[in-house]
């Protein structure tokens, strides 16, 4: 993380994980992932008093925008997905801070997507309030951790997000579970009917990637494809190939950060999987 981004996010480390469009093998968006001393953002927020959480949320927003700009991730057409916690305080101050930070770094608001967690531990009123505030301000939203519980379904009945990101519990080991495939197929049909892009998040196995591709899902995210990195290579610095190769090239170029034998070469494995 760059020094100026760190100064905007005290105690937080920002990394960025690409969401891949399989038609091109390139990132169409980057998700900002905040941690601190090995703890997840949700763990950090849960340990704070409610009055302290808005400042932490604002630090994540500042760090995400500054870090993405400094890394060159927004030089092309890719979007920046910033998680914003509904429990982090009233949505208006958080979104006002997002506006100010975007203006400061000359980032157009249509390049930003606010990710809202739709899992069953959420508070419907708070989550819906955040989604409504985004809609009123013209900010695109994504429902993250989307399963088929009452909260997620009610949210989708009230709002039309730009993206729906499947809960990783549905994606993990989906090639071994016919019941999960039936659920995901149902969500995929619903998303298509609503003209919403469905993203399979949490892919950790080649078999699951292949199954999801067979089911017709064309937008993916997960550590098997590419992990979150503090200094990912922006698309402008990635060697391009023919679009239908279906290879996220940044995974090859980031391989120096892992053991060379930890996973198969992306160019062969992902192309074969899809």
N, C-alpha and C positions, 0 to 999 in steps of 0.2 A: 504494500500500500504506500502511496506517495506521501511525503511529509505533509503537504497542505491538506490532503484528505484526512490524514490522521489527526491534524489539529482540529478538524471539524467534528471528529468522532472520538472523543476522549475514551480510552480504554477499549475501543472496538477495533477489530481487524476486519476489513472488507475484502471479500473475494468475489469472483464473478464466474457463474456457471452458464455455459451457452445452452440455449434451446435450439435444436437443429431441425431444419426442414429437410426431410429426406429426399425431396426432389432435386435439391442442389447440394446437399451435404454441408451447407453453410449455416451459421447462426442467423436466425431471424430475430432473436432477442437474447439478452443477457440478464440473468437473475442475480441481484445483489444478495450475498450471503454474509451476514454479520456474526462474528463470534468474539469472545473475549477470554483469553487465557484458557482456551480449550473448552469453554462452555458455549452452548448454543444461545442465541439471542433470547429465546423463550425462557430459558433457565435464568438468564440474567434479569429479565424483566420481572419474572415471578418472585425474585428475591428482593425486589424494591417495593417501597411503599407506593400506593397509587399516585400520590402527588409527585413522585419522582419519575414516573414512567414517561410522561410527555417529553421531557428533556432527552431521555434515552432514544425515543422514537425520532425526535428531530435530529439527534446525532447520527442515527442510521441513515436518514434521508440525506443529510449533508454529505456524509461519507460516501454514500452510493453514487450520488451525482458527480461529486468532485473526482472520485476514483475512476468512474467510467470515462469521464472527459479526459483525465490525465493519461489513461491507458489507451486512448484513441478508439474506444469501443463504439463511439457514436459518430465516427467519421464517415461511416457508410450509411446504410439504411436500417440497421438493426435497432430494435427497441431496447429500452432499459426497464426491467421489471423490478419494482421496489416493494418489498413486503411492508405493509403498515398494519400494526396491531389495532384491532378495534377497541381493545382494553387499554390502549395507551393514552386515553384522554379524549376530550371533545374533538371531533374530526376537523372542525373549522380551523383551529390554530395549527394543526398538523399540516393541513393542505395549504394554508397560507404560507407556512414555512417552506413547503415544497415549491410553491410558486416563486417565492423570493430566491430560493437557491437555484432554481432552473434559470431564472432571469440573470442572476449573477454569473452563471457559467455559460450563458447563451445557448441553453438547450431548449428547443421548442417543446411545448407541452404535449404535442401529439407524438413525441418520441418516448413518452413515459407511460408506463402501465402500473397502476397500483394493485398489488396482490393482496387479496383479502382472504383470510383463512376461513374455510367453510366447514370445518370439522365439527363434531358433535359436542365438543367442550366449549364451544362459543356461546355467546349471548346473542340471541336473534335480534333483539332491539338495538344493541350496540353495533353489530355487524351490518344490519340493514341501514342504520344511521350513517355509517361510514360510506357504504355503497351509494346511498342517496346523495350525500355531500359530493362525492366524486362525479356522479351523473350531473348534478346541478352546475358543477364547475367545468364540465366538459372533459373530464379526465377518464381515460379508458381504464377499465377494471378487469381483473382476472380473479376467478374464484379458485383458490388453491385448496389442496387436500380434499378434493371433491369426491364424496362417496354418494350413496343413495339414501342417506338418513333424512329425517324430517327437516332438519335445519337447511341442508343443502338444497333439497327439493323446493322448499318454501322460498329460498333466496332466488332460485332460478325462475320461480313463478312470478317474482316481482321485478327482476332486473334481467337485462340482456347483456351479459359481459362480453368483452372481446375474446377472452379465452376462458376455458375451463380446464384446470389441471387435475388429472385423476389423482386420487389419493394413492400414495406409494404402496399401501397395503393391498390395493387391487391390482397393481402392476407387478409387484414382486411375485415371481414364480407363477405367473399367469399361464405359462405353457403347460403347467402341471395341474391346472384347476379349471375344469369345465364350468363350474358355477361362477367363477370370476369372469370367465370369458362371456358368459351370458349377460352378466351385469354390465360389463364394459361395452358390449355390443348395444345394449339398451341406451346407455349414456351417449354413445356415438350417434345413434339414430336421432336422439333428442337434440344433440348439438347441431347436427346437420339441418334438422328442421328449423332450428332457430338461427341458422347461419352463424354459429359460434365455432371457433376453432378449438378442437379438443387436443390437449397435450398429454402424452403419457409421461409421467414424471416418476423417477425412482428406478430407472432401469439399471440392473446390476448384473444381468446375465445375457449372453448372446441368444439363448433360446427364447427368452422373453421378447427381445427386440424383434426376432424373426416372426414370432407369433403375432405381435402387435402390428407389424407391417402387413402380414397376411390378412388381418382383420380390417385393414383399411385406414389405420392411423398413420398420419404422415408427419406428425410433429412430436419430437421426442426430447427427453432430458434425463440424464442419469450419469452416475459415476462410471458405468461401463463405457459410455460414449466419450465423456470428457468430464473430469472433476472440476470443482470450483477452484480457481487459481487466483492468487493475489495480483499476478501480473500476466494475464492471458494475452495471447497474440490477437490483435484486432484483425478483422477481415482484410483490411488493406495490406496486411503483411503476410497473408496466407496464400500459398501458391494455389491458384485456381486450377480446376480440372473441368472436364466436360460435365454438364449438370447431372446427367443420369448415373454417374458413378456411385452416387449415394454415400460418399465418404466425408466425414467431418475432418478436414485436413488438419485442423488445429490439434487434433488428438495425436497425430504423428509428431508434430513439431513440439508438442509439450512432453514428449516421451522422455526427454532427458531429465525430467523431474521424477521419474520412476525408474525402477529396475527394468532393464531392457527385456527381460523374459517374463515380466509379471502378467502380460496379456498379449494376445496375438496382434499382429500388425493391423491397424484399423483399416487400411486400404483393402486388404484381402478379407478380413473378418466381417466387416460391416457390409461390404458389397455382396458377399456370399449369403449373409443373414437375410438381406432384403432381396 
